[in-house]
């Protein structure tokens, strides 16, 4: 299967992606609830979401917690990675459970991601691992929090 074929989304895929971005059901059987909302079975919802995750349309399904409110710390990291290393480095970055919002941007610093950790020590440890990769990076600690709602229509 080619990458273009893998990224072809059917109507159920589109409905699910549009629905779960801002309105994931908080109940004992969320996938059944989603199935009821779009007229399909719980198992079909699970199968579609698994496939969408496997092909990279969905990175994860889970809450976004207030790190600072839980006593943790976070920072934004911008890295300068050569084009031929972007996929490898992005995959490595995504290996950290504490990383979210990893995206590619134009410009010298082309990989940007958020790191949230349970403690300053854990954050320092992760930043050390990032530094060990050998690519220039900027650590941009949160000084003021802005919440921007984004919903993609698929």
ABEGO torsion letter per residue (X at the ends): XBAAAAABBBAAAAAAAAAAAABBBBBABAAAAAAAAAGBBAAAAAAAAAAAAAAGABABBEBBBBAAAAGBBBBBBBBBBBAAAAAAAAAAAAABAABBGBBBBBEABABBBBBBBABAAAAAAAAAAAAAAGBBBBBBBBABBBBBBBBBBX
